[in-house]
Amino acid sequence: MTRVRLGPEEIKYITLFESMTGATVKDCVQEADTMGFLVKKGDMGLAIGKGGSNIERVRNTMGKSVWIMEFDEDEPKFVKNLFQPIKVKQVRISSANKEKTAIIEVNRQDRKRVIGPEGKRIKLAKEMAKRHFMIENIIVQVV
């Protein structure tokens, strides 16, 4: 795993997120008007809140779209968690020329949700995978 450096803006968003949800944030990535928060394993329920109340309050306060992802020490499980609640059928990690690639298999109807509006969700997922497991790319395959 690499060491993640956060700027003052990310620290501000992490502090706000943690104070509003009670979840512990391991990392935060911003892509235009979208934020991605990587929470500690086991804190997903806290981050979402009962009936989605916490995440909705965070979205309204920040005025941004917010994605929450749960950390895991296991690479394939980590990649799978990046796309929750979408069902990822399989994750394969391959290495070629010292570069790791994650290949995820999803149902046809879930492909658009995995990529997200304007590709923002997949960009956030790729950044998190790169920062925490040095996975350079995520390829989406339809099965």
C-alpha positions in Angstrom: 0.0 0.0 0.0 1.1 3.5 -0.7 1.0 6.5 1.6 -1.9 8.8 0.8 -1.3 12.6 0.9 -4.4 14.7 1.5 -4.7 18.4 0.8 -6.5 21.0 3.0 -9.7 20.7 1.0 -9.9 16.9 1.4 -9.1 17.1 5.1 -12.0 19.6 5.5 -14.4 17.2 3.7 -13.2 14.2 5.7 -13.7 16.1 9.0 -17.2 17.1 7.9 -18.1 13.6 6.8 -16.8 12.0 10.0 -18.6 14.5 12.2 -21.9 14.0 10.4 -21.8 10.2 10.2 -19.6 8.8 12.9 -17.8 6.7 10.3 -14.0 6.7 10.1 -12.7 7.9 6.7 -9.4 6.3 5.4 -9.3 8.3 2.1 -11.2 10.9 0.1 -11.1 11.6 -3.7 -12.8 14.5 -5.5 -13.9 14.4 -9.2 -15.5 17.7 -10.3 -18.8 17.9 -8.3 -18.5 14.3 -6.9 -16.8 13.1 -3.7 -15.7 9.5 -3.0 -15.1 8.5 0.6 -13.3 5.3 1.6 -14.5 4.3 5.1 -12.9 1.9 7.5 -14.0 -1.8 7.2 -17.2 -2.2 9.2 -18.2 1.5 9.1 -20.4 1.4 6.0 -23.6 1.2 8.0 -22.6 4.2 10.1 -21.7 6.2 6.9 -25.1 5.5 5.3 -27.3 5.8 8.4 -30.8 4.5 9.0 -32.7 4.7 5.7 -29.8 6.6 4.1 -30.3 9.6 6.4 -26.5 10.2 7.1 -25.4 10.1 3.5 -28.4 12.3 2.4 -27.5 14.9 5.0 -23.8 14.8 3.8 -24.9 15.3 0.2 -27.1 18.2 1.1 -24.5 19.9 3.2 -21.7 19.5 0.7 -23.8 20.2 -2.3 -22.1 17.4 -4.1 -22.8 13.8 -5.3 -21.2 11.4 -2.7 -20.1 7.8 -3.1 -19.1 5.7 -0.1 -16.8 2.7 -0.5 -15.6 0.3 2.2 -12.0 -0.6 2.7 -10.8 -4.2 2.8 -7.3 -5.7 3.1 -8.0 -8.3 0.4 -7.5 -6.8 -3.1 -10.4 -8.5 -5.0 -12.8 -7.7 -2.1 -11.6 -4.1 -2.0 -12.3 -3.7 -5.7 -15.7 -5.3 -5.3 -16.5 -2.9 -2.4 -15.7 0.1 -4.6 -18.9 -0.6 -6.6 -21.3 -1.5 -3.7 -24.3 -1.9 -3.8 -23.9 -3.1 -7.4 -23.4 -6.8 -7.7 -20.0 -7.6 -9.1 -19.9 -11.2 -10.1 -16.2 -11.7 -10.2 -12.9 -9.7 -9.7 -9.6 -10.9 -11.3 -6.4 -9.1 -10.7 -3.8 -9.5 -13.4 -0.2 -8.3 -13.6 1.7 -7.5 -16.8 4.9 -5.4 -17.1 4.7 -4.6 -13.4 1.3 -3.0 -13.8 -1.8 -4.4 -12.1 -5.2 -4.4 -13.7 -8.5 -5.4 -12.1 -11.1 -7.0 -14.4 -14.6 -6.9 -13.0 -17.6 -8.9 -14.3 -21.1 -7.4 -14.0 -24.5 -8.0 -15.5 -25.3 -6.0 -18.6 -27.9 -3.8 -16.8 -25.4 -2.8 -14.1 -22.7 -1.6 -16.6 -24.0 2.0 -16.7 -24.2 2.2 -12.9 -20.7 0.9 -12.5 -19.4 3.6 -14.8 -21.6 6.3 -13.3 -22.8 9.6 -14.7 -20.1 11.0 -17.0 -17.7 8.2 -15.9 -17.3 9.7 -12.5 -17.9 6.6 -10.4 -15.3 4.5 -12.4 -12.8 7.4 -12.1 -13.2 7.5 -8.3 -12.9 3.7 -8.1 -9.7 3.7 -10.3 -8.1 6.4 -8.2 -8.9 4.6 -4.9 -7.5 1.3 -6.3 -4.4 3.0 -7.5 -3.8 4.8 -4.2 -4.3 1.7 -2.0 -3.2 -1.3 -4.1 -1.3 0.2 -7.0 -3.9 -1.1 -9.4 -3.5 1.0 -12.6 -6.7 0.2 -14.4 -10.2 -1.3 -13.8 -11.8 -3.0 -16.8 -15.5 -3.7 -16.8 -16.7 -6.8 -18.6 -20.3 -7.6 -19.2 -21.4 -11.3 -18.6 
